[in-house]
Amino acid sequence: MYRIGELAKRADVTPDTVRYYEKQQMMAHNGRTEGGFRLYDDDDLQRLKFIRYAREMGFTLEAIRELLSIRIDPEHHTCQESKAIVQLRLQEVSSRIQELQKMQRSLQRLNDACCGTAHSSVSCSILEAIEQGAKDFHPQR
């Protein structure tokens, strides 16, 4: 059995993170010591590592809850459910990659347009391009 600090250390998170996941009803503890300290077992450690790894992949807390539910009760779920959650995240990541590639191309054009010398920035092509872009910018609502 682990106290919260030891559990957190083994999963490379903070005790506050463990408490947060408990408040989110994603974790529970198996009781308390006579002194009132929370106690956790190896299953709790594995669950915490599962949550942490899923967070690193960018899953939302709701998606992780769904994955945990599937993991805890596999007899009443299908792989199709897990795959749908992963496919949604994959689409989000692909979309973000496209946005970042567009940003990269724009920044590369700005970089290439500038001579980069130490002359006054009164006629800096980067600042002029950003200023023009700001005039043409219409935020999506």
C-alpha positions as CSV (number, residue, x, y, z in Angstrom):
1,M,0.0,0.0,0.0
2,Y,1.1,3.5,-0.8
3,R,0.5,6.8,0.8
4,I,-0.4,9.6,-1.6
5,G,3.1,11.0,-1.8
6,E,4.6,7.7,-2.6
7,L,1.9,6.9,-5.2
8,A,2.5,10.4,-6.8
9,K,6.2,9.9,-6.9
10,R,6.0,6.5,-8.6
11,A,3.7,7.9,-11.2
12,D,5.7,11.1,-11.6
13,V,2.9,13.4,-10.7
14,T,2.2,15.6,-7.6
15,P,0.0,14.7,-4.7
16,D,-2.3,17.6,-5.8
17,T,-2.7,15.8,-9.2
18,V,-3.8,12.7,-7.5
19,R,-6.3,14.7,-5.4
20,Y,-7.5,16.4,-8.5
21,Y,-8.2,13.1,-10.3
22,E,-10.0,11.9,-7.1
23,K,-12.2,15.0,-7.3
24,Q,-12.9,14.2,-11.0
25,Q,-13.9,10.7,-9.9
26,M,-11.2,9.1,-11.9
27,M,-9.3,7.8,-8.9
28,A,-10.3,6.5,-5.5
29,H,-8.3,5.4,-2.5
30,N,-8.7,2.1,-0.7
31,G,-9.0,3.5,2.8
32,R,-6.9,5.4,5.2
33,T,-4.3,4.7,7.8
34,E,-5.1,5.2,11.5
35,G,-3.5,8.6,11.1
36,G,-5.9,9.5,8.3
37,F,-3.5,9.2,5.3
38,R,-5.0,7.9,2.1
39,L,-3.9,4.5,1.0
40,Y,-3.5,3.2,-2.6
41,D,-2.5,-0.1,-4.1
42,D,-0.8,-1.3,-7.3
43,D,-4.0,-1.1,-9.2
44,D,-4.4,2.5,-8.2
45,L,-0.8,3.2,-9.4
46,Q,-1.5,1.6,-12.7
47,R,-4.7,3.6,-13.1
48,L,-2.8,6.8,-12.3
49,K,-0.1,5.9,-14.9
50,F,-2.8,5.2,-17.4
51,I,-4.4,8.6,-16.8
52,R,-1.0,10.3,-17.0
53,Y,-0.1,8.6,-20.2
54,A,-3.5,9.4,-21.8
55,R,-3.1,13.0,-20.8
56,E,0.4,13.1,-22.4
57,M,-1.4,12.0,-25.6
58,G,-3.7,14.9,-25.2
59,F,-6.9,13.1,-24.4
60,T,-9.5,15.2,-22.6
61,L,-10.6,14.2,-19.1
62,E,-13.9,13.1,-20.5
63,A,-12.2,10.8,-23.1
64,I,-10.0,9.4,-20.4
65,R,-13.0,8.7,-18.2
66,E,-14.6,6.8,-21.2
67,L,-11.4,4.8,-21.8
68,L,-11.2,4.0,-18.1
69,S,-14.7,2.8,-18.1
70,I,-14.0,0.5,-21.0
71,R,-10.8,-0.7,-19.3
72,I,-12.6,-1.4,-16.0
73,D,-15.6,-3.2,-17.6
74,P,-14.4,-4.7,-20.8
75,E,-17.2,-7.3,-21.0
76,H,-19.7,-4.5,-21.6
77,H,-17.7,-2.6,-24.2
78,T,-16.1,-3.1,-27.6
79,C,-12.8,-2.2,-29.1
80,Q,-14.8,-0.1,-31.5
81,E,-15.6,2.3,-28.7
82,S,-11.9,2.7,-27.8
83,K,-11.0,3.1,-31.4
84,A,-13.6,5.9,-31.9
85,I,-12.1,7.8,-29.0
86,V,-8.6,7.4,-30.5
87,Q,-9.8,8.4,-34.0
88,L,-11.4,11.6,-32.7
89,R,-8.1,12.5,-31.0
90,L,-6.1,11.6,-34.1
91,Q,-8.3,13.9,-36.2
92,E,-7.8,16.7,-33.7
93,V,-4.0,16.2,-33.8
94,S,-4.0,16.0,-37.7
95,S,-6.0,19.3,-37.8
96,R,-3.5,20.9,-35.4
97,I,-0.6,19.7,-37.4
98,Q,-2.1,21.3,-40.5
99,E,-2.6,24.6,-38.6
100,L,1.1,24.5,-37.4
101,Q,2.4,23.7,-40.9
102,K,0.4,26.7,-42.2
103,M,1.9,28.9,-39.5
104,Q,5.4,27.5,-40.2
105,R,5.0,28.4,-43.9
106,S,3.9,32.0,-43.0
107,L,6.8,32.4,-40.6
108,Q,9.2,31.1,-43.1
109,R,7.9,33.7,-45.7
110,L,8.4,36.4,-43.1
111,N,11.9,35.2,-42.3
112,D,12.8,35.0,-46.0
113,A,11.5,38.5,-46.7
114,C,13.8,40.1,-44.2
115,C,17.4,41.0,-44.9
116,G,18.2,40.7,-41.2
117,T,20.7,43.5,-41.2
118,A,21.3,46.0,-38.4
119,H,19.7,48.9,-40.3
120,S,16.8,50.8,-38.7
121,S,13.5,48.9,-38.5
122,V,11.6,51.9,-40.0
123,S,11.1,49.9,-43.2
124,C,11.3,46.4,-41.7
125,S,9.6,43.9,-44.1
126,I,8.6,41.7,-41.2
127,L,6.8,44.5,-39.4
128,E,5.2,45.7,-42.6
129,A,3.9,42.2,-43.5
130,I,2.5,41.7,-40.0
131,E,0.9,45.1,-40.1
132,Q,-0.7,44.3,-43.5
133,G,-1.9,41.0,-42.2
134,A,-3.4,42.7,-39.2
135,K,-5.4,45.0,-41.5
136,D,-6.7,42.1,-43.5
137,F,-7.3,39.9,-40.5
138,H,-10.9,39.0,-39.7
139,P,-11.2,36.7,-36.6
140,Q,-13.6,33.8,-37.0
141,R,-16.5,33.9,-34.5
